[in-house]
Amino acid sequence: MRDAVRDPAELCRLLELPEELAEAARKVNAESGQFSLFAPRSFVARMRPGDASDPLLRQVLPLADELAEAAGFVADPVDDAAAERQPGLLHKYEGRVLLVTTGACAIHCRYCFRRHFPYLEAPKSLADWQPALDEIADDKSIHEVILSGGDPLMLVDRTLAALVGELEGIAHLRRLRIHTRLPIVIPERVTNELVGLLSDARLTPIVVVHANHAHEIDDSVVATLSKLSDAGIPLLNQAVLLRGVNDTTAAQATLCEKLVNHRVMPYYLHQLDRVAGAAHFDVPVETGRRIIAELRERLPGYAVPRFVAEIPAANSKTILA
C-alpha cells in the first residue's frame, strides 16, 4: 500500500506512455481530492507497456472525461442514503444487510459507484459500529451480513476478527459475505491467518471478488484464490460492464473461463451504476444483453454471469439478461 503509484506521471513513465497523457491525467487527478490515482505496483505490472487503451490502465487512470457533466449521473446513483438504518448500516434487501466497514480501498477504480460516499461519517471502530450491531441483533429477519466499503479487507486482521466475533454472537445470523477487490489487486493480503479467521467462523463465509478482465488474474492471484478455495470458502466474482475494458463477448468469455478454471463462479455482470464522473464507461444495456446471449452459446451455464442493474428502492437486483 505504501508503495502504490499515486502520480499519473510516474504511472505513464512506468508504462512508456506519452508525456501529454500524463499531463492531462495529472490535471484531473488534482481535482479528484480523496479519489485521486491509487494503483498497487503489482496491478500496474499486469498492464501492457505502450498501450494507452490497456483495459487495466483504463480502470485507474484519471481522464478528462471524468470532469464532464452527464445527465442522469449523480453522486449517489443507488440511493445508499435512503437505505441507511444506522451509521454505516445499509438495509436494501430482505434478509440481509450491508456494513460499510471502511472508506479505504487498495485501488481507486475510476467507475466506483461509491466514489462520492460520505465515508467520514461512517464508523471507524468497534465502538462506532455498536449501534449497527444492536440494530442487527434486534431484527431476527436478518440472516446474512455483507461486509463492504471501501474494502473490508483493508481492516487489519485484529479489527476484522473483533467485528466477525461480534456478528457471530448474534444467534439469528447464518452467513457472512465479504465483497473485496484485495485478493485481485494485492493477493498477498490473503494470509493464512485471514483464511483461518474465515474458515473457523460460525457464520458460513462467502467471498465475492471483483475482477473485470482476465489480465487481472495472474499467477499470484491464482495462488490466493486457491488458498481460499482449498479452505472450503465459496468464491464468486462480480464484474462491471465497462466501455473500452470488457465490453466484448471475447473479453467476457475469456474472463469467465479463467474464473471457473480457478474455482470462482461468475456471479454478476453489473450494468454501470450512473455515478458522477463515470459516464465515459457507460455501455448500452442492449450491448450487455447481446454479450450474455452470445456467452450462453459459447460457455456452460454455470460460467455465465447474470447481467444485472441496481435500481434504487427495488427489492432485489434487476435481472437484465
C-alpha positions in Angstrom: 0.0 0.0 0.0 2.8 2.4 0.9 4.5 1.7 -2.4 1.4 2.2 -4.6 1.5 4.5 -7.6 -0.1 7.8 -6.9 1.3 10.1 -9.5 0.0 9.9 -13.1 3.4 11.0 -14.4 5.0 8.0 -12.7 2.3 5.6 -14.0 2.8 6.8 -17.6 6.6 6.7 -17.2 6.4 3.1 -16.0 4.2 2.1 -18.9 6.2 4.1 -21.5 3.2 6.3 -22.3 3.3 9.9 -23.8 4.0 12.8 -21.5 0.9 14.6 -22.8 -1.3 11.8 -21.5 0.4 12.1 -18.1 -0.1 15.9 -18.0 -3.8 15.6 -18.8 -4.2 12.9 -16.2 -2.4 15.0 -13.6 -4.8 17.9 -14.1 -7.8 15.6 -13.4 -6.0 14.0 -10.5 -5.5 17.3 -8.9 -9.3 17.9 -8.9 -10.2 14.4 -7.6 -9.4 15.1 -4.0 -9.6 11.9 -1.9 -10.3 9.9 -5.1 -7.0 10.6 -6.8 -5.0 7.9 -8.6 -4.1 4.9 -6.4 -2.8 1.7 -8.0 -0.7 -1.1 -6.4 2.5 -1.8 -8.4 1.6 -5.5 -8.7 -1.5 -4.4 -10.5 0.4 -2.0 -12.7 2.8 -4.7 -13.6 0.0 -6.6 -15.3 -0.6 -3.7 -17.7 0.8 -3.6 -21.3 3.6 -1.1 -21.7 3.0 1.4 -24.5 -0.8 0.7 -24.7 -2.9 3.7 -23.6 -6.0 1.6 -24.1 -4.9 -1.2 -21.9 -8.0 -2.5 -20.1 -6.4 -2.4 -16.6 -4.9 1.1 -17.2 -8.3 2.4 -18.2 -9.8 1.4 -14.8 -7.3 3.5 -12.8 -6.0 6.4 -15.0 -7.9 9.7 -14.4 -9.2 11.1 -17.7 -10.6 14.5 -18.6 -13.9 12.7 -19.4 -14.5 12.5 -15.6 -14.9 16.2 -15.4 -17.7 16.4 -18.0 -21.2 16.7 -16.6 -23.6 14.0 -17.9 -27.3 13.9 -17.5 -28.5 11.3 -15.0 -25.0 10.7 -13.5 -25.2 11.6 -9.8 -23.3 11.4 -6.6 -25.4 8.5 -5.1 -26.7 6.5 -8.0 -28.0 3.6 -6.0 -29.5 5.8 -3.2 -27.4 4.4 -0.4 -28.5 7.3 1.8 -32.2 6.2 1.8 -31.2 2.7 2.9 -29.1 3.7 5.9 -30.6 2.4 9.2 -27.7 3.3 11.4 -24.3 4.9 10.5 -22.6 2.5 8.1 -25.5 0.0 8.1 -27.5 -0.3 4.8 -30.6 -2.4 4.5 -32.0 -2.7 1.0 -33.0 -6.3 0.6 -34.9 -8.8 2.6 -32.9 -11.0 5.0 -29.5 -9.2 4.5 -27.8 -6.0 5.5 -24.5 -4.4 4.5 -21.9 -2.8 6.7 -19.7 -0.1 5.3 -16.6 -1.1 7.2 -14.1 1.4 5.9 -13.7 4.1 3.2 -10.2 2.8 2.3 -9.5 0.8 -0.8 -6.4 -0.9 -2.2 -7.1 0.7 -5.6 -9.1 3.6 -6.9 -11.4 2.3 -9.7 -12.5 5.3 -11.7 -16.0 3.9 -12.2 -16.6 3.3 -8.4 -20.3 3.9 -7.5 -19.2 5.0 -4.0 -16.6 7.4 -5.1 -18.6 10.3 -3.5 -19.8 8.3 -0.5 -19.6 10.3 2.8 -17.0 7.9 4.4 -16.0 10.5 7.0 -19.4 9.9 8.6 -19.1 6.1 8.6 -18.0 4.1 11.7 -14.2 3.7 12.3 -14.1 1.4 15.3 -15.9 -1.4 17.0 -17.5 1.1 19.4 -18.7 3.1 16.4 -20.3 0.0 14.9 -22.2 -0.8 18.1 -25.5 0.9 17.1 -25.4 -1.0 13.8 -24.7 -4.3 15.6 -27.5 -3.6 18.0 -29.9 -2.9 15.1 -28.9 -6.2 13.5 -29.4 -8.1 16.8 -32.8 -6.6 17.2 -34.0 -7.7 13.7 -34.4 -11.5 13.6 -35.3 -11.4 9.9 -31.7 -10.7 9.1 -29.7 -13.9 8.3 -26.7 -12.5 6.3 -24.3 -9.6 6.8 -22.3 -8.2 3.9 -19.0 -6.5 4.7 -18.3 -3.9 2.1 -16.7 -0.4 1.9 -14.4 0.8 0.6 -12.8 -2.7 1.0 -13.4 -4.7 4.3 -10.0 -6.4 3.9 -8.4 -3.0 4.4 -9.1 -3.7 8.1 -6.3 -5.3 10.0 -6.9 -8.9 11.0 -7.4 -7.9 14.7 -10.1 -5.4 13.9 -11.8 -7.7 11.3 -11.7 -10.6 13.8 -13.3 -8.5 16.5 -16.1 -7.4 14.2 -16.7 -11.0 13.0 -16.7 -12.1 16.6 -19.5 -9.6 17.4 -21.5 -10.8 14.5 -21.0 -14.5 15.4 -22.7 -13.6 18.8 -25.9 -12.7 17.0 -27.8 -16.0 17.0 -30.1 -15.5 14.0 -27.2 -14.7 11.7 -26.2 -17.5 9.4 -23.9 -16.1 6.7 -21.0 -13.6 6.3 -20.4 -12.3 2.9 -17.2 -10.2 2.1 -17.0 -8.1 -1.0 -13.4 -7.4 -1.8 -11.0 -6.4 -4.5 -7.9 -7.1 -2.5 -7.4 -10.8 -3.5 -7.2 -9.5 -7.1 -5.1 -6.3 -6.7 -2.9 -7.2 -3.6 -3.3 -11.0 -3.4 -0.7 -11.1 -0.5 -3.4 -9.7 1.8 -5.0 -13.1 2.0 -2.8 -14.5 4.7 -3.1 -17.9 6.4 -4.4 -16.0 9.5 -7.2 -14.4 7.4 -8.2 -17.7 5.8 -8.3 -19.3 9.3 -10.5 -16.5 10.6 -13.0 -17.0 7.8 -12.9 -20.8 7.7 -13.2 -21.2 11.5 -16.1 -18.7 11.8 -19.5 -20.0 12.9 -21.1 -18.0 10.1 -20.8 -19.5 6.6 -18.3 -17.4 4.8 -18.7 -16.3 1.1 -16.1 -14.2 -0.6 -17.1 -12.1 -3.6 -14.1 -10.9 -5.5 -14.1 -8.2 -8.2 -12.2 -8.8 -11.5 -13.3 -7.1 -14.7 -10.7 -8.5 -17.1 -8.8 -11.8 -17.5 -5.5 -9.9 -17.4 -6.1 -9.1 -13.8 -5.7 -12.7 -12.8 -2.0 -13.6 -12.8 -0.2 -16.5 -11.0 -0.2 -14.7 -7.7 -3.9 -14.1 -7.8 -4.5 -17.8 -8.8 -2.5 -18.9 -5.8 -4.6 -16.7 -3.5 -7.8 -17.9 -5.0 -6.7 -21.5 -4.5 -5.8 -20.8 -0.8 -9.4 -19.6 -0.2 -11.0 -22.4 -2.2 -8.8 -25.1 -0.5 -10.2 -23.8 2.8 -13.7 -24.5 1.6 -14.7 -20.9 1.2 -17.1 -20.3 -1.8 -15.8 -17.8 -4.3 -17.9 -15.6 -6.6 -16.9 -12.8 -8.9 -18.7 -9.5 -9.7 -17.7 -7.5 -12.8 -18.9 -4.2 -14.1 -19.5 -3.8 -17.8 -17.1 -1.0 -18.8 -16.6 0.7 -22.2 -13.1 0.1 -23.5 -12.4 -2.5 -20.8 -14.6 -5.6 -21.2 -17.5 -4.6 -23.5 -17.0 -7.5 -26.0 -18.1 -11.1 -25.9 -14.4 -12.2 -26.3 -13.3 -10.3 -23.2 -16.2 -11.6 -21.1 -15.8 -15.2 -22.3 -12.0 -15.2 -21.5 -12.7 -13.7 -18.1 -15.5 -16.2 -17.2 -13.5 -19.2 -18.3 -10.4 -18.1 -16.4 -12.5 -17.6 -13.3 -14.2 -21.1 -13.4 -10.9 -22.7 -14.2 -9.7 -21.4 -10.8 -12.9 -22.3 -8.9 -14.5 -18.9 -8.9 -18.1 -18.7 -10.1 -19.1 -15.7 -12.3 -21.9 -14.2 -10.2 -23.0 -10.8 -11.6 -22.0 -8.7 -14.6 -23.2 -5.2 -13.5 -24.6 -2.5 -15.7 -22.6 0.6 -14.7 -24.1 2.5 -11.8 -24.6 6.0 -13.1 -22.2 7.8 -10.7 -21.0 11.3 -11.5 -17.6 11.1 -13.2 -18.0 7.7 -14.8 -20.2 8.4 -17.8 -17.4 7.6 -20.2 -17.5 4.0 -19.0 -21.2 3.6 -19.8 -22.2 0.7 -22.2 -25.7 0.4 -23.7 -27.9 -2.2 -22.0 -28.6 -3.9 -25.3 -24.8 -4.5 -25.7 -24.8 -6.2 -22.4 -27.8 -8.4 -23.3 -26.1 -9.3 -26.6 -22.9 -10.3 -24.8 -24.8 -12.5 -22.4 -26.7 -14.2 -25.2 -23.5 -14.9 -27.0 -21.8 -16.2 -23.8 -24.7 -18.7 -23.4 -23.9 -20.1 -26.9 -20.2 -20.4 -26.0 -20.0 -21.4 -22.3 -21.7 -23.8 -20.0 -24.5 -22.3 -18.0 -22.6 -22.2 -14.7 -19.9 -20.0 -16.4 -22.3 -17.3 -17.5 -23.0 -14.4 -15.0 -26.4 -12.8 -14.6 -26.4 -9.3 -16.2 -28.0 -7.0 -13.5 -28.6 -3.4 -12.6 -29.2 -1.9 -9.2 -32.3 0.2 -9.2 -32.9 2.5 -6.2 -35.8 1.2 -4.0 -36.1 -2.1 -5.8 -36.3 -5.1 -3.5 -33.6 -7.0 -5.4 -31.1 -6.6 -8.2 -32.9 -6.2 -11.5 -32.1 -9.0 -13.9 -31.4 -7.6 -17.4 -30.4 -10.9 -19.1 
